[in-house]
Amino acid sequence: MARGYLPLLAVVAAIWGSSYMFIKVAVDEIEPTAMMCLRLILAAAVLVPVLFAVVGAREAVAEMRATGWGSFVVGLLNMALPFTLIAWGEKHIESGIAAIANASVPIFVALLALRFNPGERVSGLRLAGVLVGFAGVGVLAGLDPEGGWWAIAGTLAVVAASLCYAGANHYVQHRFSRTSALVIATASSVTGAVLLLPFALAQLPAEMPSWEALGSVAVLGILGTAVALLFFYRMLNRYGAARASLVTYLLPPTALVYGGLILDEAITLNAILGLALILAGVALGSGVFRLARREAVPATQRP
């Protein structure tokens, strides 16, 4: 089992970890809403034919229609809003910092469980994990960041994206527990693009972006969204939520490597300390030590 699991885990981490880098490249020329609308259009252009091939065109249309307005909620919370927040944040912070801040998703999942799963008490080690994780966010945003207040705002925008992902996680568990993950991903990509379209049209670039920027968006949509989701859900179905969720821990260091080697981003002490605290908080706050005994749907955030 591990032989198939480890390559899948590495592929998903490599793809999603690189997404922060591609966002950083494209956001210099394309505004966040326009970039992410195009990203979702490209993702939908891949996912819709795949869904049609898997279940048939008529059944695919019926299943997507059955998601109703719920797909707009997921499209907003899991696609349009967090994608845009991360891209805006990366106008002011480096890609590696964004990846570290985005690793706080499981901490918010644990906090929101107080409202959506009252039986899930955040106490003991889990409470300590939440506090450690937020300390990591504070270190990441507040210890004399390069870029001053704009850097703090950028980091907090990515943290807000993490809150959106966590909310989407709980909503999907309650609203779509019996719906195929492929249907949810496809429908939410379509609705997310629809939600962003008016804002994207208002923020179209005045001149044609470079091929480097357009290519980055293409990679984000096709590889970083559609293909990565297909790999992730394959891993989820074959090896379970506990193992699939471990990709969360690989994204920040992967993004730091990409940023350092390709974008020449500095790896600061703030980043290392913040990463250590956030990942420690995630390990404790999300109950990772109990995952072997309880298979929960993981938070599937993606930049």
N, C-alpha and C positions, 0 to 999 in steps of 0.2 A: 504493500500500500504506500509506504513512504517513498518508494522509488518514483511513483507517479505524482505524489503530492508535492515533493520538494521542487521539481521543475515548474509545476503550475504556480506554486507560491512565489518562486523567483521571477517568473515571467510577469505576473500581476504586479509585484513590487517594482520591477524595473520599469514597467509601463506607467503605472500611476505615479511613481517617484519622479519620472521625467516630465510629467505634466506641469509641474511647477516651473520648470525651466522653460518650457514652450510658452507658457503664459507670460513669463517675464520677457521673452523675446518679442512676442506679438503686441503686448500692451503699450509699447512705446509708439506704435503707429495706429493701433485700432482700439477704440474705446471699449471698456468692459462689456457693455450691453450688446454692442454689435459683434464683438468677438464671440461671446457665449451664445448668442442667437445662431450664428453661423455654425458654431461647434455642435449645437443640438440638432440643427437641420441635417448636418452631415451624419451625425450619429443615427438619427431616425432613418436616413436614407439607407443605412446598413441594416439596422435592426428590423425594420418593417419587412423587407424581403426574407430575412432569416425566419421571422415569425410565420410568415406566409408559407414558407417551405416546411416548417416543422408541423404546423397544425392545419394548413390549408387556408386559402384566402377567405372563404366564407366564415369559417370558425374563428379566424384571427380577427376579422372585423367585429364579429359578435362579441368576442371576449374583450376587445378594447372598448367597445361601446358599453359593455356591462360594468366597466370601472366607473362610469359616470363622472360626476364632479370630483370624485376622489382622486382621479388621475391629475386634475388641475392642482389639488392640494399637494400631491407628491411632486408634480412638475415644478411647483413653486418652491417647496421646502427642500427638495432633494436635488434640484437641478438649477432652475433660473436664478433664485436668490443667492444661494451659497456660491455658485460659480461666479456670479457678478461681484460678490463681496471679496472673494479671493483675488480676482483680477484687479479690482480697485486697490486692494491692500498691496498688491505687488507693484503698484505704481510708486509706492513709498518705502517698501522693504524688499530685501533680497529673497530669492526663491526658497533658499534653505530655511530662513526664518519663518516664511509662510507655512512650509511643510511642518515645522515643529509646532507652530501655533495650532495648526489643523489637527494635530494628533490628540487634541483635547476632547475629541468627539465622545469617546466612551465615558469620560468623566461627566459630561452633560447627560448622557444616556442614564447614568446612575442617579443623577439628581432628578431628572424628569420622571424616573420610576416612582418617586414619592407621590406624584400626581396621577400618573397613568397606571401604575401597578402598586397600590397602597401596601400590598403584602411584602413588597421589596423594601425592607428597611435599610437605610444607609447609616450603619453604625459600626463601631469597632474598626477593623482594618479598612473597610470600605469608606467610612467617614474620613479616616486618616488619609486614605488615598486621594479623596476629593480635595482635601485641604492641601496636600503636597502638590497635586496637579495645578491647583490655582496659584500656589506659590511659584511654580515653574512658569506660568503665564506672566506673573508679575515680574519675575526676573527677566524674562524674554522682552517684555515691553518697557520696563521701567528703569533698568540700570544703565542710564546714560546711553540710549541707543543712537547709532549713527542716523542722522536725519531729524533728530529732535522730536517735536510734538507730532509732526506728520508721520514719523516712523511708529510712534505709539498708536496713532489713529489707524495706520495700516495694519498693525499687529492685531488690534482689537477688532477690526473688520473681519479678519480671518477667524478670530475666536467667535465672532457672531455667526459666521458661516458654520462653524462647528456646532453651535446651538441649533441652527436650522437642520443640519444633518441628523442630530439627535432627536429632534422633534419628528422628523420624517420617519426615523426608525420606529418610534413608538406608534405613529399613525399607521404605518404599513402593517405592523404586527396586529393592530386591532381591527383595521378596516379590510385588509387583504390577506388574511392568514391562509386562505384557501385558493388564492389566485397565483397563477404561475409567475415566477420572478421575471421571466422573459416578457410576459405580457405587461407587467408593471413597468419594467425598464423601457419598453417600446412606447407605451402610452404616455409615460411621463416625459420622455424625450420630445414627443410631438407636442404635448401641451406646454412644456417648458419653452419650446421655441415660439409657440403662439403667444405666450405671455410676454416674452421679451421683444417680439417683433416691432411693436409700435415704438419702443424706446430705441431699438437698434436703428430703425429708419431715421429717427431724429438725430442719431449720433454717427451717421455714416461718415467715414473720413473724407475730407475735401479733395484728396487726390488718391490715386491708386496706391495701396500699400506695396511694400517690396515683396518679392517672391519669398524672402525669408520669413516675413510676418505671415503671409498667406499660407505658406507651407506649414508653419507652426500651428495655425488654427486647424488646418486639414489633419495634421497628426493628432491634435487634441480631440477632434470629433470622431475620426475613424478609428484610430488606435487607442487613444486615451479614454474614450467613452465606450463606443460600441464593442470593439474587440476585447478590451479589458473586462467589460461587464460579462461578456460571454465566457471568458476564461474563469472569471471569479465565480459565476453561478455554477459552472461545471465543477469547480473545486468544492463549492458549497454542497452540491448534490452528492458528490462522490465521497467526500471526506468529513462532512459535517461542519456545523457552525463554529465549533471550538477551534478546529484547525484553520478554517478559513479566516477567522477573525484575527489570527496572528499577523496577517499582512499589515495591520495597523502599526505594528512595531517596526516594520522594515521601511516604511515610506519616508520618515524624516531623515535617517542616515543616508538612504539612497538619494534623496533630493539634495542633501548637503554635498555628496560626492559629485553629482552632476553639476551643481552650482559652482563648486570649487574648481573642478577640472575643466569645464567647458566655458563657464561664464566668468571665471576668475573672481568669484565671490570669496570674501574672507570668511574663515570659520573662526568666530570670536569666542571668547570665554563665556560671554552671555549666552551664546547659542548652545554651547556644550552643556553648561549648567542648567539652562532652561530645558534642554532635551532630556537630560538625566532626570530632572524632577518631574516633568510631564509624563515620561514613560513609566517612572516608578509609581506616580499617581494613577495612571491608567491600569497598571498591573494590579494595584490594590483596589482602586475604586470601582473597576468593572467586574471584580470578582473572578479574575482570570484563573486563580488557583482552584476555583470550583468548576471551571469549564469542562473538565474531563468527566464530571458527574452530571452536568446539566447542559444540554445542547440548546443554546439560545440563538436566535437570529442575530448575527453580528451587525454592528453599525458599519455600513458600507459607504463611508464617505470617499469621495474622489475629488481631486482638485480640478 
